[in-house]
Amino acid sequence: MDPLTDPAAGDLWVFGYGSLMWRPGFEYVERFEARLIGAHRALCVYSFVHRGTPERPGLVLGLDRGGACRGIAFRVAATKRADTVAYLRAREQVTMVYREFVRPVRLKTNPERVVPALCYMVDRSHPQYAGRLTLEQQIHHVRQGHGQSGNNRDYVIATVSALEELGYRETELHLLAERLKGVHQTHGAPTTSP
């Protein structure tokens, strides 16, 4: 049996770093701020389904190797384990751009606790892996992106809002969100688009 879906394995922890933070889509018992060491949040995945199409790809987040990532860890009851994993696989693995890993995450509790959590890490060998794009390239893909889950711009702005609610600021993502909201430079003077 798949250890991820076996209820005998006990409760399941899921680490959210993008849309799972603000739209988990599954039942959970507890939710904590958490930190994953060894991977960082990056806008490094071309979206062909949820926030774009193969003809007009959007751009979504992936956990890429190196660094650290703050997010949310959700505890799912053992009885909901199989349903939750099935839901996550249908949502995250549409094109198999992510690999499933169970990694230790540090919960922001007193005292701090470390739990094994299911994480979706980007597969760097997948054709949808975008790598490190310039801000202008990111803006282009996010502005054009629209898929089954909606507008790519809304995805980026909602994720930045979720980070702000946790008290986090990630310079590149925040700068991208500001540009998407319409704040840009013209002839050296900041202007706001109508």
Secondary structure, 3 states (H helix, E strand, C coil): CCCCCCHHHCCEEEEECCHHHHCCCCCCCEEEEEEEEEEEEEEEEEECCCCCCCCCCEEEEEEEEEEEEEEEEEEECHHHHHHHHHHHHHHHCCCCCEEEEEEEEEECCCCCEEEEEEEEEECCCCCCECCCCCHHHHHHHHHHCEECCEEHHHHHHHHHHHHHHCCCCCHHHHHHHHHHCCEEEECCEEEECC
